[in-house]
Amino acid sequence: MARQSDEFLRLVRDLGANLVWMRESIGNDLAIDRDVRVPPCPEETVRGTTVPVPVPVPAGAGAGTGRTGPRERSRPESGIRSHNIEPRAPSPEPVPVQTSLLGAVAAPPASPGFRRGAASEPGGIEWGEGQPVVRGPCKPERRAGMLAEIDAEVRTCTKCALARSRTNTVFGVGDPCARVCFVGEGPGAEEDRRGEPFVGRAGQLLDKIIVAMGLRRGDVYIANTVKCRPPENRTPSPDEMKACHPYLARQIETVTPQVIVALGRPAVQALLGTAASMSDVRGRFHRHRGVPVMPTYHPAYLLRNPAAKKQTWDDIRQVMRFLEEHPDPLKTAAG
């Protein structure tokens, strides 16, 4: 028994001597290679005191310094204390942000169907090719004439099957120099009969939205992704939207609006090239060839789901704020 006690005391003395030597040789800290990324140090509670759990140093860390070994944990207050070494916190990772025209907000995860252009903003989407649409000098009569030429092409178009069932083509209406362009899905029965977009119940609701913006119907430009009514008011097919897209693109190039409001998922798909749901894309600006695009719900959807009117009004208020913060360059240039 005495022999075991002597052996134990000898081990304690040797341990104490080694601790003194380590303290004098390497101090109270252990060097860690700066190139080694240290994961966050978990914590646990020891006798009521929160302390970091020891994290081993990767092999090769501190090469050339002779400083290797595990990190030590802080002990609770007692008669004996080990080296009180605090782990180094990892450098914070940059948080991705959505570069919005109205300030930076957190970017949501990319949704399936997003097609991002190399020059697009983080979280934004680009569709198609071509140079950005630039709002330049405007001569209303010249732009109206250009739109009339495109309209004449649409009236004789037979690129898709919708031409066989239409009564009238529905091209577009409004100010050829409008600051705001509304793009909807396709004509309904009343639009097909009259040859003008948004004149039915959904059009009456859109008129109320435009008035709430402090504008009149004649102050904006209104168009659809397809120019002929799909049978039974069904959603236009991708092939039908693809056939009509050159007409819509030329309308936007001619009007050169400051901002586009995409009404409903087909309009979003035509302008932004995404099959994502409206909940994934609405509420923030995207871009179509450099023009800000605000996706929101179609007025026909709002007639079926009145609860979504609040979200639509939130989207429209962002458009109003954008117009307030970005004066019309045409009027600015004219003094």
Solvent accessible surface area in square Angstrom, and as a share of the most:
residue,aa,sasa,rsa
1,M,189,0.85
2,A,76,0.59
3,R,211,0.77
4,Q,130,0.58
5,S,54,0.35
6,D,92,0.48
7,E,81,0.36
8,F,129,0.54
9,L,92,0.46
10,R,106,0.39
11,L,99,0.49
12,V,74,0.43
13,R,155,0.57
14,D,64,0.33
15,L,107,0.53
16,G,30,0.29
17,A,64,0.49
18,N,84,0.43
19,L,83,0.41
20,V,84,0.48
21,W,166,0.58
22,M,70,0.31
23,R,129,0.47
24,E,137,0.62
25,S,59,0.38
26,I,47,0.24
27,G,32,0.31
28,N,81,0.42
29,D,79,0.41
30,L,21,0.10
31,A,27,0.21
32,I,19,0.10
33,D,51,0.27
34,R,211,0.77
35,D,127,0.66
36,V,42,0.24
37,R,164,0.60
38,V,23,0.13
39,P,80,0.50
40,P,99,0.63
41,C,33,0.20
42,P,77,0.48
43,E,118,0.53
44,E,67,0.30
45,T,95,0.55
46,V,35,0.20
47,R,209,0.76
48,G,71,0.69
49,T,59,0.34
50,T,82,0.48
51,V,4,0.02
52,P,24,0.15
53,V,40,0.23
54,P,56,0.35
55,V,22,0.12
56,P,102,0.64
57,V,29,0.17
58,P,64,0.40
59,A,112,0.86
60,G,53,0.51
61,A,2,0.01
62,G,8,0.07
63,A,84,0.65
64,G,87,0.83
65,T,79,0.46
66,G,68,0.65
67,R,92,0.34
68,T,98,0.57
69,G,31,0.30
70,P,90,0.57
71,R,16,0.06
72,E,55,0.25
73,R,54,0.20
74,S,21,0.13
75,R,137,0.50
76,P,22,0.14
77,E,143,0.64
78,S,65,0.42
79,G,84,0.81
80,I,150,0.76
81,R,140,0.51
82,S,46,0.30
83,H,22,0.10
84,N,82,0.42
85,I,14,0.07
86,E,118,0.53
87,P,35,0.22
88,R,112,0.41
89,A,92,0.72
90,P,55,0.35
91,S,74,0.48
92,P,127,0.80
93,E,117,0.53
94,P,120,0.76
95,V,115,0.66
96,P,98,0.62
97,V,68,0.39
98,Q,0,0.00
99,T,68,0.40
100,S,20,0.13
101,L,49,0.24
102,L,26,0.13
103,G,39,0.37
104,A,76,0.59
105,V,79,0.45
106,A,81,0.63
107,A,29,0.22
108,P,53,0.33
109,P,120,0.76
110,A,64,0.49
111,S,15,0.10
112,P,124,0.78
113,G,38,0.37
114,F,30,0.12
115,R,131,0.48
116,R,109,0.40
117,G,24,0.24
118,A,121,0.94
119,A,94,0.73
120,S,24,0.16
121,E,25,0.11
122,P,76,0.48
123,G,9,0.08
124,G,0,0.00
125,I,1,0.00
126,E,56,0.25
127,W,63,0.22
128,G,48,0.46
129,E,160,0.72
130,G,54,0.52
131,Q,142,0.63
132,P,81,0.51
133,V,20,0.11
134,V,116,0.67
135,R,31,0.11
136,G,22,0.21
137,P,133,0.84
138,C,32,0.19
139,K,132,0.56
140,P,72,0.46
141,E,124,0.56
142,R,157,0.57
143,R,21,0.07
144,A,48,0.37
145,G,34,0.32
146,M,76,0.34
147,L,15,0.07
148,A,59,0.46
149,E,116,0.52
150,I,7,0.04
151,D,24,0.13
152,A,56,0.43
153,E,75,0.34
154,V,2,0.01
155,R,149,0.54
156,T,107,0.62
157,C,20,0.12
158,T,108,0.63
159,K,121,0.51
160,C,31,0.19
161,A,50,0.39
162,L,4,0.02
163,A,19,0.15
164,R,204,0.74
165,S,67,0.43
166,R,54,0.20
167,T,93,0.54
168,N,59,0.30
169,T,13,0.08
170,V,0,0.00
171,F,14,0.06
172,G,22,0.21
173,V,47,0.27
174,G,32,0.30
175,D,46,0.24
176,P,22,0.14
177,C,17,0.10
178,A,1,0.01
179,R,62,0.23
180,V,1,0.01
181,C,2,0.01
182,F,0,0.00
183,V,0,0.00
184,G,0,0.00
185,E,39,0.17
186,G,21,0.21
187,P,3,0.02
188,G,16,0.15
189,A,55,0.43
190,E,58,0.26
191,E,17,0.08
192,D,11,0.06
193,R,153,0.56
194,R,129,0.47
195,G,29,0.28
196,E,50,0.23
197,P,2,0.01
198,F,9,0.04
199,V,22,0.13
200,G,16,0.16
201,R,169,0.62
202,A,17,0.13
203,G,1,0.01
204,Q,108,0.48
205,L,25,0.12
206,L,0,0.00
207,D,45,0.23
208,K,140,0.59
209,I,19,0.10
210,I,1,0.00
211,V,100,0.58
212,A,54,0.42
213,M,18,0.08
214,G,68,0.65
215,L,48,0.24
216,R,173,0.63
217,R,57,0.21
218,G,52,0.50
219,D,43,0.22
220,V,0,0.00
221,Y,4,0.02
222,I,0,0.00
223,A,1,0.00
224,N,3,0.01
225,T,1,0.01
226,V,0,0.00
227,K,1,0.00
228,C,10,0.06
229,R,65,0.24
230,P,3,0.02
231,P,59,0.37
232,E,159,0.71
233,N,85,0.43
234,R,99,0.36
235,T,82,0.48
236,P,5,0.03
237,S,38,0.25
238,P,90,0.57
239,D,110,0.57
240,E,13,0.06
241,M,13,0.06
242,K,155,0.65
243,A,21,0.16
244,C,11,0.07
245,H,32,0.14
246,P,60,0.38
247,Y,11,0.04
248,L,1,0.00
249,A,16,0.12
250,R,85,0.31
251,Q,2,0.01
252,I,2,0.01
253,E,74,0.33
254,T,10,0.06
255,V,0,0.00
256,T,11,0.07
257,P,5,0.03
258,Q,21,0.09
259,V,0,0.00
260,I,0,0.00
261,V,0,0.00
262,A,0,0.00
263,L,3,0.01
264,G,6,0.06
265,R,113,0.41
266,P,13,0.08
267,A,0,0.00
268,V,1,0.00
269,Q,53,0.24
270,A,7,0.05
271,L,0,0.00
272,L,0,0.00
273,G,9,0.08
274,T,2,0.01
275,A,53,0.41
276,A,6,0.04
277,S,44,0.28
278,M,20,0.09
279,S,85,0.55
280,D,56,0.29
281,V,0,0.00
282,R,44,0.16
283,G,26,0.25
284,R,25,0.09
285,F,1,0.01
286,H,0,0.00
287,R,69,0.25
288,H,2,0.01
289,R,38,0.14
290,G,28,0.27
291,V,5,0.03
292,P,11,0.07
293,V,0,0.00
294,M,0,0.00
295,P,0,0.00
296,T,0,0.00
297,Y,26,0.10
298,H,25,0.11
299,P,1,0.00
300,A,31,0.24
301,Y,76,0.29
302,L,3,0.01
303,L,57,0.28
304,R,165,0.60
305,N,54,0.28
306,P,83,0.52
307,A,98,0.76
308,A,8,0.06
309,K,90,0.38
310,K,146,0.62
311,Q,74,0.33
312,T,3,0.02
313,W,90,0.32
314,D,41,0.21
315,D,0,0.00
316,I,2,0.01
317,R,129,0.47
318,Q,42,0.19
319,V,0,0.00
320,M,46,0.20
321,R,112,0.41
322,F,10,0.04
323,L,20,0.10
324,E,135,0.61
325,E,94,0.42
326,H,65,0.29
327,P,95,0.60
328,D,10,0.05
329,P,55,0.34
330,L,31,0.16
331,K,148,0.63
332,T,92,0.53
333,A,94,0.73
334,A,90,0.70
335,G,102,0.98
